[in-house]
Amino acid sequence: MQRFYWSPRWKGRAVAQLPQSCRFPRRSQRFEGFECCPSAIDDRKWIQSQLRAAYREFFFRLFFSGTQCRSEDMKIGIIGAGDIGKLYGRLWGEAGHDIMISSRSSETREFAARAIAADSGTPEEAAVFGEVVLLAVNYANVDEATSAIAAQVSGKLVIDATNPLVLVSGGDTERVIPENAIAGEVMAEKLPGARVAKSFTTLWSGYVEQHADRENPTVAMTLSANDPADRETVAQLVRDAGLVPVDLGALAQSRPLDPPSPVWNVVLSAQELEERVAAFRQEQVA
Ligand SMILES: NC(=O)c1ccc[n+]([C@@H]2O[C@H](COP(=O)([O-])OP(=O)(O)OC[C@H]3O[C@@H](n4cnc5c(N)ncnc54)[C@H](OP(=O)(O)O)[C@@H]3O)[C@@H](O)[C@H]2O)c1
């Protein structure tokens, strides 16, 4: 089912990015390349349809706020404009969230923002913008990235999508935290003021591209955070990305989502993933 969202930010940024003949992008089509309205009449129709959608949403919220059937739109700041930042930025934008994507280079972040029809900013600006912040930088740069945003994310939910791996010669990767360490706990030490969650680590971006389906999700994604309310927020974002959330509990219990593990980078249903996690945990205890 098609859903429309009214978002005034289109009036400013996106319009300015379009060719002169195209005054308004159709939000539902923006990922197929900003299909434009061929005439002023179509522009008017588009605006009218958006206004109708805004009224519908307003009255829906007014009368049915106690029986909410979809998530509230969130402002999400993304640190890192690579495969993961762009992928989840696009999926969450499609689900109706407001996204600001960032990287250190203005060229990279502006290119990424155009590709996924989001706002762009510096990492510090994205950290200020987001009610929720997704950390999606290479682990080699994680210390630099976390110290740049530590003050801005104080008190906020930071979803850490990084894996504690770095590239070594020959294209292989190497785990760079101690064998008995848990990546989420290591990140919580780097961002002591933030509420750190861990998610979006266990699937290659290509698998997510292939399987993400908001209407009929089948592929599982792990998540973990210390606060149950934060886990519910992350679970909603997993659903909004078209995946099935599997809650592993507090960060201390999140070892199965770090590499190496039998659920890391494997396409699994929720049931298959839960079974593998249970077996892995038993093995760890034994
Ligand atoms: N790719 C996957 O399939 C996948 C799946 C699960 C988890 N992960 C994890 O997700 C993280 C990101 O992976 P990726 O594949 O998206 O990496 P990527 O494509 O190499 O992108 C990394 C991004 O981080 C930005 N960056 C680097 N240092 C930064 C800093 N200090 N501040 C702000 N931005 C910074 C880079 O841009 P600038 O250099 O321009 O700043 C780049 O846009 C990694 O930790 C990876 O292990 C990846």
The ligand as an ORCA input file, in Angstrom:
! r2SCAN-3c Opt
* xyz 0 1
  N      29.261     -3.035      3.998
  C      28.567     -3.958      4.627
  O      27.953     -4.839      4.005
  C      28.485     -3.936      6.125
  C      27.536     -4.742      6.762
  C      27.423     -4.668      8.145
  C      28.222     -3.813      8.875
  N      29.165     -3.076      8.219
  C      30.007     -2.176      9.019
  O      29.532     -0.868      8.820
  C      30.624      0.058      8.823
  C      30.596      0.857      7.530
  O      30.723     -0.032      6.452
  P      30.601      0.476      4.940
  O      30.691     -0.735      4.092
  O      29.432      1.380      4.808
  O      31.951      1.309      4.805
  P      32.381      2.284      3.604
  O      31.534      2.025      2.405
  O      33.838      2.188      3.505
  O      31.973      3.729      4.166
  C      32.495      4.240      5.331
  C      32.081      5.688      5.419
  O      32.514      6.218      6.639
  C      32.968      7.547      6.410
  N      33.919      7.920      7.465
  C      35.146      7.440      7.686
  N      35.687      8.019      8.758
  C      34.768      8.890      9.219
  C      34.739      9.799     10.310
  N      35.780      9.916     11.144
  N      33.649     10.553     10.484
  C      32.603     10.439      9.645
  N      32.560      9.598      8.597
  C      33.641      8.840      8.393
  C      33.617      7.476      5.027
  O      33.585      8.737      4.360
  P      34.769      9.837      4.441
  O      36.050      9.093      4.328
  O      34.435     10.749      3.306
  O      34.591     10.507      5.773
  C      32.656      6.541      4.310
  O      31.595      7.258      3.751
  C      31.898     -0.782      8.990
  O      32.297     -0.758     10.324
  C      31.458     -2.176      8.590
  O      32.192     -3.183      9.277
  C      29.307     -3.104      6.867
*
